[in-house]
Structure formats: structure tokens, C-alpha cells
Amino acid sequence: MLKNRQVEMVEVGPRDGLQNESAIVSTADKAELIRRAIGYGARRIEVTSFVNPKKVPQLADAEDLVAMLPDREDVTYIGLVLNRRGAERALATGRIDELGAVCVTSDSFGIRNQGQTSDESLAAAMEIVALAKQAGRGGQITIATAFGCPFEGEVSIGRVVDMAKRAADAAPREIALADTIGVGVPAQVAEMVGRVRDAVGGLPVRVHFHNTRNTGLANVWAAVNEGAATVDASLGGLGGCPFAPGAAGNVPTEDVAYMLDRSGVATGLSLPDVVDAAAWFTDVMGRPLPAMVSRAPAFPA
């Protein structure tokens, strides 16, 4: 039986959807993507990442993009940051409502992705949440490679639960579990979401899935059934991680919305408007995108 009949959706297309693309998308098109996301009902949007532009050239325009964001009191703009410098850049814009901090489960991935060990990444994430609160903004913590590491392989659920408990001490808005390389399966997801929910003292649990091995939608369903409050998705299913070999796209916004809405789980998104935005985005990218629903006939007609 579903524990939630309503799930919050976070649109991550402007950041995670684009960060692995080699062809630079114009700042104007990124701003239009965000405007369209607001139009189809997204009220939390991960708009960019404040990272080293040499490492992620696609997001080198972070400050310029943030300056173009619509003024909307009902929309939360999230900026992903990996360290104090990134947090200071995001806060200095005056337009980022929430800092998204990331810690990782393995030393191998952490050193390649953030130049930090796993424990160092958690300490940095907790510091970022504190900086956000001091500035009157929100802060969240994502545990990346929660379901498996591209370099070290299996990650124990106990390791993730322990990190979630420690992260909860920073009192973030939520704890997110990210399947960075798309290796998770529904049974694993259900156990992990359930155990983390029990461990973090009532903090909401958010989930972030990649569809690398075609288990993304099934994992969303398993997470929602275990009480995950928030689901990340990317318009068209675009996405990937520059530092995770073989990581493919995020679960598509339109596919997740179709599955949940048809299952009686409210998402707050207008599916026809999501599909219209996906058609526009396909033209911007100049190739078919991985999502299925936006390429299928509307149902019901």
C-alpha cells in the first residue's frame, strides 16, 4: 500500500540534465528551460551548480543564468555546491533559495569528484548546510553513490544509514539518496529508503535515480511506496555525471509524472505541459531524448 498519495517533484534538468553535455547550451535556452519548468508546475528546480568551470564547462555561466531567473516567491531555486567556495558563490547571487550539498559513500569516488574522502565530503556538506542557514537560506544533503560506486562496487546499506544519521545532525531540509550510476534495483531501494527514513528522525527522504540499467522508474515506484517524499527527475531524461564512468540519464520528468499520476499519486505537474516542454527541449538539443512518454501518443487522448 502506498504510504504517500502526494509526491514533490524536483526538476533537475537545468543542472544534472545538462552538465554532461559536450555541446554548450546557451544561457538563454537554460533560462527558457527553467521558465517552462515553472509553467508545467515545478516548484523546486535545481538550476545550476557552482563548481569549477574548467571541470564542468556547461555550467560556467552559473551567475549569469541565476541573474535571469524569474522572480517567483512560490519557486525554490536550488544551486548545487561541493565546497565552501561554491556555497559562497551561490549565496552571493542573492537569488539562490537553497544550497544542495553532496557527500559520497566511497573514498575513490569522492577524491575524483570532489577532491575529498567520503568522511571529508560529509563534513563539507554539513558545513554548507550551516552556511545556508546563517544566510537565511535552505540547505539539503545528498548522499551520492548510495546504491553503488563505479570504482569500489557494492555499497552497504549500513554505510548509507550511518552517513544519513550523521548528516541529519546538521538538520538539513531533507536527506537525498542518489543512484549516481544507475545500479540500484527496487528491493534495494525499498530497504534503503525504509531504513534511512527510520534513522533520520522524521526528516523527509528524497531520491535521485539514473536509468542506466532501465530500473529507474521501478526504483521511483519502490521509493514512493516506502514513503520517499520527493523525487528528482530531468525533462526528457537527459543527464549524467562527468566523473562517473557509464552513468546515463536521469529518470525523465514526463515518464515519472505519467506513472505517478496514473497511479493516483499527485505530483503537481501538468503532464501535457511537460510533454510540450520536452518537444521544445528536443529541438534545442538537436536529437531525440531518452524519455518515452513524450514520444508516445497521449493517453487518454
URDA-V235474 format. One record per residue. N is the residue number from 1. RES is the residue in one letter. SS is DSSP state (@ for helix, = for strand, . for the rest). PHI is phi in whole degrees, 0 to 359 (none if undefined). OMEGA is omega in whole degrees, 0 to 359 (none if undefined). Layout:
N_RES_SS_PHI_OMEGA ; N_RES_SS_PHI_OMEGA
//
This chain:
1_M_._none_179 ; 2_L_._296_175 ; 3_K_._272_178 ; 4_N_._236_171 ; 5_R_._251_177 ; 6_Q_=_215_182 ; 7_V_._229_175 ; 8_E_=_277_177 ; 9_M_=_252_172 ; 10_V_=_251_177 ; 11_E_=_276_183 ; 12_V_._250_182 ; 13_G_@_304_182 ; 14_P_@_297_179 ; 15_R_@_255_185 ; 16_D_@_290_178 ; 17_G_@_294_188 ; 18_L_._257_193 ; 19_Q_._298_183 ; 20_N_._263_181 ; 21_E_._279_180 ; 22_S_._281_177 ; 23_A_._280_184 ; 24_I_._289_176 ; 25_V_._273_183 ; 26_S_._296_177 ; 27_T_@_300_179 ; 28_A_@_297_178 ; 29_D_@_291_176 ; 30_K_@_297_178 ; 31_A_@_296_178 ; 32_E_@_293_176 ; 33_L_@_301_179 ; 34_I_@_294_178 ; 35_R_@_299_179 ; 36_R_@_293_177 ; 37_A_@_298_175 ; 38_I_@_299_181 ; 39_G_@_297_179 ; 40_Y_._268_169 ; 41_G_._113_179 ; 42_A_._294_180 ; 43_R_._240_166 ; 44_R_=_228_185 ; 45_I_=_225_174 ; 46_E_=_276_194 ; 47_V_=_273_182 ; 48_T_=_190_176 ; 49_S_=_228_180 ; 50_F_=_262_183 ; 51_V_._235_179 ; 52_N_._298_183 ; 53_P_._297_178 ; 54_K_._289_180 ; 55_K_._275_179 ; 56_V_._228_185 ; 57_P_@_301_182 ; 58_Q_@_301_185 ; 59_L_@_252_180 ; 60_A_._292_183 ; 61_D_._264_188 ; 62_A_@_307_182 ; 63_E_@_296_179 ; 64_D_@_296_179 ; 65_L_@_294_182 ; 66_V_@_300_179 ; 67_A_@_295_181 ; 68_M_._265_184 ; 69_L_._294_176 ; 70_P_._298_175 ; 71_D_._281_182 ; 72_R_._222_178 ; 73_E_._289_182 ; 74_D_._266_181 ; 75_V_._240_176 ; 76_T_=_260_177 ; 77_Y_=_265_183 ; 78_I_=_254_172 ; 79_G_=_244_177 ; 80_L_=_282_178 ; 81_V_=_222_183 ; 82_L_._249_183 ; 83_N_._202_183 ; 84_R_@_298_180 ; 85_R_@_301_178 ; 86_G_@_297_179 ; 87_A_@_297_180 ; 88_E_@_296_177 ; 89_R_@_298_182 ; 90_A_@_297_181 ; 91_L_@_293_181 ; 92_A_@_294_179 ; 93_T_._292_183 ; 94_G_._73_185 ; 95_R_._241_180 ; 96_I_._272_184 ; 97_D_._274_189 ; 98_E_=_212_175 ; 99_L_=_264_175 ; 100_G_=_259_179 ; 101_A_=_262_184 ; 102_V_=_230_167 ; 103_C_=_241_185 ; 104_V_=_231_186 ; 105_T_._275_185 ; 106_S_._234_178 ; 107_D_@_295_184 ; 108_S_@_300_180 ; 109_F_@_289_182 ; 110_G_@_299_181 ; 111_I_@_292_179 ; 112_R_@_288_187 ; 113_N_@_274_189 ; 114_Q_@_231_183 ; 115_G_._69_183 ; 116_Q_._221_169 ; 117_T_._289_179 ; 118_S_@_302_181 ; 119_D_@_295_177 ; 120_E_@_295_180 ; 121_S_@_293_178 ; 122_L_@_293_178 ; 123_A_@_299_179 ; 124_A_@_295_179 ; 125_A_@_297_179 ; 126_M_@_294_176 ; 127_E_@_295_180 ; 128_I_@_297_177 ; 129_V_@_299_179 ; 130_A_@_297_178 ; 131_L_@_298_179 ; 132_A_@_299_182 ; 133_K_@_295_178 ; 134_Q_@_299_180 ; 135_A_._269_180 ; 136_G_._76_179 ; 137_R_._247_177 ; 138_G_=_272_177 ; 139_G_=_215_180 ; 140_Q_=_228_178 ; 141_I_=_233_175 ; 142_T_=_254_173 ; 143_I_=_263_181 ; 144_A_=_278_185 ; 145_T_._50_182 ; 146_A_._291_185 ; 147_F_._252_179 ; 148_G_._159_182 ; 149_C_=_248_180 ; 150_P_._292_183 ; 151_F_._250_183 ; 152_E_._251_176 ; 153_G_=_83_185 ; 154_E_._300_174 ; 155_V_._241_183 ; 156_S_._286_177 ; 157_I_@_298_178 ; 158_G_@_301_178 ; 159_R_@_297_181 ; 160_V_@_294_179 ; 161_V_@_299_179 ; 162_D_@_298_179 ; 163_M_@_296_180 ; 164_A_@_296_178 ; 165_K_@_300_181 ; 166_R_@_293_178 ; 167_A_@_298_182 ; 168_A_@_296_179 ; 169_D_._296_177 ; 170_A_._278_182 ; 171_A_._53_175 ; 172_P_._288_177 ; 173_R_._299_184 ; 174_E_=_197_170 ; 175_I_=_247_179 ; 176_A_=_252_177 ; 177_L_=_249_186 ; 178_A_=_247_173 ; 179_D_=_266_191 ; 180_T_._302_184 ; 181_I_._245_173 ; 182_G_._66_179 ; 183_V_._251_184 ; 184_G_._292_176 ; 185_V_._230_189 ; 186_P_@_304_181 ; 187_A_@_298_178 ; 188_Q_@_296_180 ; 189_V_@_298_182 ; 190_A_@_300_180 ; 191_E_@_295_184 ; 192_M_@_293_179 ; 193_V_@_299_180 ; 194_G_@_298_182 ; 195_R_@_289_178 ; 196_V_@_293_177 ; 197_R_@_304_181 ; 198_D_@_293_188 ; 199_A_@_269_192 ; 200_V_._255_169 ; 201_G_._64_176 ; 202_G_._90_175 ; 203_L_._295_176 ; 204_P_=_296_175 ; 205_V_=_250_178 ; 206_R_=_249_180 ; 207_V_=_230_183 ; 208_H_=_221_185 ; 209_F_=_241_170 ; 210_H_=_253_188 ; 211_N_._259_186 ; 212_T_._306_183 ; 213_R_._244_174 ; 214_N_._65_176 ; 215_T_._250_188 ; 216_G_@_301_182 ; 217_L_@_294_177 ; 218_A_@_299_179 ; 219_N_@_292_175 ; 220_V_@_302_182 ; 221_W_@_298_179 ; 222_A_@_297_182 ; 223_A_@_293_180 ; 224_V_@_296_178 ; 225_N_@_295_178 ; 226_E_._267_173 ; 227_G_._99_174 ; 228_A_._302_186 ; 229_A_._272_189 ; 230_T_=_220_180 ; 231_V_=_233_172 ; 232_D_=_278_174 ; 233_A_=_204_184 ; 234_S_=_235_180 ; 235_L_@_306_179 ; 236_G_@_78_181 ; 237_G_@_79_181 ; 238_L_._282_173 ; 239_G_._151_181 ; 240_G_._157_181 ; 241_C_._240_181 ; 242_P_._298_185 ; 243_F_._252_180 ; 244_A_._237_183 ; 245_P_._305_175 ; 246_G_._83_180 ; 247_A_._290_180 ; 248_A_._256_192 ; 249_G_._294_175 ; 250_N_=_288_170 ; 251_V_._297_185 ; 252_P_=_285_179 ; 253_T_@_305_184 ; 254_E_@_292_181 ; 255_D_@_289_178 ; 256_V_@_295_180 ; 257_A_@_298_178 ; 258_Y_@_299_182 ; 259_M_@_300_183 ; 260_L_@_289_181 ; 261_D_@_300_180 ; 262_R_@_291_179 ; 263_S_._262_178 ; 264_G_._83_178 ; 265_V_._252_183 ; 266_A_=_289_179 ; 267_T_._244_184 ; 268_G_._81_181 ; 269_L_._257_174 ; 270_S_._267_185 ; 271_L_@_300_178 ; 272_P_@_301_179 ; 273_D_@_288_175 ; 274_V_@_297_181 ; 275_V_@_296_177 ; 276_D_@_299_179 ; 277_A_@_295_179 ; 278_A_@_295_177 ; 279_A_@_296_176 ; 280_W_@_299_183 ; 281_F_@_294_176 ; 282_T_@_300_177 ; 283_D_@_296_179 ; 284_V_@_298_183 ; 285_M_@_281_176 ; 286_G_._74_178 ; 287_R_._198_175 ; 288_P_._298_179 ; 289_L_._259_189 ; 290_P_._292_185 ; 291_A_._303_181 ; 292_M_._259_187 ; 293_V_@_298_181 ; 294_S_@_287_176 ; 295_R_@_255_182 ; 296_A_._259_175 ; 297_P_._299_178 ; 298_A_._297_176 ; 299_F_._217_350 ; 300_P_._299_184 ; 301_A_._297_none
//
